[in-house]
Amino acid sequence: MKRILIIEDELTLCEKLAQALRQEGMKVDTALDGESGLAKAQEKPPDLLLLDIMLPGLDGISICRILRRNEKTAQMPILMLTARGMEVDKIIGLETGADDYVVKPFALGELLARVRALLRRTREVSHGKREILEAAGIRLNQISRRCFRNGEELQLSNKEFNLLGELMRNPNVVLSRDLLLTKVWNYEYAGEREVRTVDVHIRRLRIKLEENPAKPKRIVTVRGVGYRFQDA
């Protein structure tokens, strides 16, 4: 049974989400403020964290940063909940290490679909998958989930790691944004917002992988189509 932690200060919404997730067969714990939520996440890391950005006391972005710096919780899937509509706030959440976000008010079905998608993507790596991917100075260990560039270890979020893995498993092949959303995010359909999410994660990867992110040589944009990992 998957364990979900909800950190959300709106009591009615928190209870509604908890009930819906329990009906999905999940075990749910809740917190109504940042400090108690962080303590619960650190004491017993859940399989997935639903994290509101605007919280009394410690805000969601600060919580996300703290969890990503701790080895015990660094790979915890985090789904941000926010009432803000400004693109900059969404990007801040993703840059901080969140794996995905939904904007309030949201449809319950959409949130549950995103929760299921995150849980599917974070299942233990199957034994049949090649352990090491190595190309263009990048070494990706799919078992230990560690990534190195020219021998130096990089800190990648779950989504960054999964996205890079998908690109590296298909070197020199153009992968469309829709395909990446299907493979990495498990989205059955994609709107403009979801497509932008791919672009945000690609930008984050380039900052970490490329000597000059403005002129990438490893993750190349194929205009109007998608992205290609250049193995040369």
C-alpha positions in Angstrom: 0.0 0.0 0.0 1.4 3.4 -1.1 1.8 6.1 1.6 0.9 9.6 0.7 1.6 12.7 2.9 -0.5 15.8 2.3 0.7 19.2 3.6 -2.2 21.5 3.0 -3.5 24.3 5.3 -7.0 24.3 3.8 -8.7 21.8 6.1 -11.7 21.1 3.7 -9.4 20.5 0.7 -7.0 18.4 2.8 -9.8 16.1 4.0 -11.2 15.9 0.5 -7.9 14.9 -1.0 -7.2 12.4 1.8 -10.6 10.7 1.3 -10.1 10.5 -2.5 -6.7 8.9 -2.1 -7.9 6.4 0.5 -10.6 5.4 -1.9 -7.8 4.7 -4.4 -6.4 2.2 -1.8 -3.6 4.4 -0.5 -2.6 5.1 3.1 -2.8 8.9 3.8 -1.3 11.1 6.5 -1.9 14.9 6.7 -0.4 18.1 8.1 -1.9 21.6 8.2 1.3 23.6 8.5 4.8 23.5 7.2 6.7 22.6 10.3 4.7 19.6 11.3 4.5 18.4 7.7 8.3 18.6 7.3 8.8 16.7 10.5 6.4 13.9 9.3 8.2 13.8 5.9 11.6 13.5 7.5 10.6 11.0 10.2 8.9 8.6 7.8 9.3 9.5 4.2 6.1 8.8 2.2 6.0 7.3 -1.3 4.7 10.7 -2.5 4.2 14.1 -1.1 1.4 16.5 -2.0 2.8 19.9 -1.0 1.0 23.2 -1.0 3.2 26.2 -1.7 1.4 28.7 0.5 1.5 27.4 4.1 1.5 29.1 7.5 5.1 29.2 8.9 7.4 27.2 6.6 6.3 27.5 3.0 6.2 24.7 0.5 9.2 25.9 -1.6 11.4 26.0 1.6 10.2 22.5 2.5 11.0 21.2 -1.0 14.5 22.6 -0.8 15.1 21.1 2.6 13.9 17.6 1.5 16.0 17.7 -1.7 19.2 18.4 0.4 18.6 15.3 2.6 19.8 12.0 1.2 16.9 10.2 2.9 14.3 12.3 1.1 16.1 13.6 -2.0 14.3 11.2 -4.4 10.9 11.6 -2.8 8.3 12.4 -5.5 6.8 15.8 -4.8 3.6 17.2 -6.4 3.1 20.9 -5.7 -0.3 22.4 -5.1 -0.6 26.1 -5.8 -3.3 28.7 -6.3 -0.9 31.0 -8.0 -1.3 31.4 -11.8 1.9 33.2 -12.7 4.3 31.2 -14.8 7.3 32.3 -12.7 5.8 30.7 -9.6 5.3 27.4 -11.4 8.9 27.4 -12.6 10.2 28.3 -9.1 8.4 25.2 -7.8 10.0 23.0 -10.5 13.4 24.5 -10.2 13.3 23.9 -6.5 13.0 20.2 -7.2 9.2 19.5 -7.4 8.4 16.7 -9.9 5.1 18.2 -11.0 2.5 20.8 -10.1 -1.3 21.4 -10.3 -2.9 24.8 -10.1 -5.9 25.4 -7.8 -8.8 25.0 -8.5 -8.1 21.6 -10.1 -10.2 18.7 -11.1 -9.9 15.8 -8.6 -9.5 13.4 -11.5 -6.6 15.3 -12.9 -4.8 15.3 -9.5 -5.4 11.6 -9.0 -4.0 10.9 -12.5 -0.9 12.8 -11.8 -0.4 11.0 -8.5 -0.7 7.7 -10.2 1.7 8.8 -12.9 4.3 9.8 -10.4 4.0 6.6 -8.4 4.4 4.5 -11.6 7.5 6.4 -12.6 9.2 6.0 -9.2 8.8 2.2 -9.0 11.9 0.3 -8.4 14.1 -0.1 -11.6 13.4 -3.4 -13.2 16.2 -6.0 -13.2 16.0 -6.3 -17.0 17.0 -2.6 -17.6 20.6 -1.9 -18.5 22.3 -0.6 -15.3 24.8 1.9 -16.8 24.1 4.4 -19.6 27.2 6.3 -20.8 27.6 8.8 -23.6 29.0 12.3 -24.3 30.8 12.4 -20.9 27.6 11.5 -19.0 27.3 8.4 -16.9 23.9 7.4 -15.6 23.5 4.5 -13.1 19.9 3.4 -13.3 20.1 1.2 -10.3 21.7 3.6 -7.8 20.1 6.5 -9.6 23.3 8.5 -9.7 24.5 10.7 -12.5 28.0 11.9 -13.3 29.4 14.5 -15.8 33.1 14.0 -16.6 33.4 12.2 -13.3 31.6 14.9 -11.2 28.4 13.8 -9.6 25.3 15.8 -10.4 22.2 16.3 -8.3 19.1 15.5 -10.3 15.5 15.4 -9.3 13.4 12.3 -10.1 11.9 13.9 -13.2 15.3 15.2 -14.4 16.8 11.7 -13.9 14.0 9.9 -15.7 13.9 12.4 -18.6 17.7 12.1 -19.1 17.4 8.4 -18.9 14.8 8.3 -21.6 16.9 10.5 -23.9 20.1 8.5 -23.3 18.3 5.2 -24.0 17.5 6.6 -27.4 20.8 8.3 -28.5 20.6 10.4 -31.7 16.9 9.8 -32.0 14.5 12.8 -31.9 11.8 12.3 -29.2 8.8 14.5 -29.4 7.4 16.4 -26.4 4.3 14.3 -26.5 6.3 11.1 -26.4 8.4 12.3 -23.5 5.2 13.2 -21.6 4.0 9.7 -22.2 7.2 8.0 -21.2 8.4 10.2 -18.3 5.2 11.6 -17.0 2.8 8.9 -18.0 0.3 11.5 -19.4 -2.3 10.0 -21.7 -3.1 13.4 -23.0 -1.1 16.7 -23.0 -2.1 20.3 -23.2 0.0 23.4 -23.6 0.8 23.5 -19.9 2.2 19.9 -19.9 4.3 20.6 -23.0 5.8 23.6 -21.2 6.7 21.3 -18.3 9.0 19.3 -20.6 10.7 22.5 -21.8 11.3 23.6 -18.2 12.9 20.3 -17.3 15.1 20.3 -20.4 16.3 23.8 -19.4 17.2 22.5 -16.0 19.0 19.5 -17.4 21.0 21.7 -19.8 22.2 24.0 -16.9 23.6 20.9 -15.2 24.9 19.0 -18.2 26.1 21.5 -20.7 29.3 23.6 -20.6 27.2 26.4 -22.3 23.5 25.8 -21.7 22.7 28.6 -24.3 24.5 26.5 -27.0 23.8 22.9 -25.9 25.8 20.0 -27.5 24.3 17.1 -25.6 20.5 17.8 -25.5 19.7 19.3 -28.9 16.4 21.0 -29.8 14.9 19.8 -33.1 12.6 22.8 -33.9 8.9 21.9 -34.2 9.5 18.2 -33.2 11.3 17.7 -29.9 14.7 16.9 -28.4 17.6 14.6 -29.2 20.5 13.4 -27.0 23.6 13.9 -29.1 26.0 10.9 -28.6 29.0 12.4 -30.3 
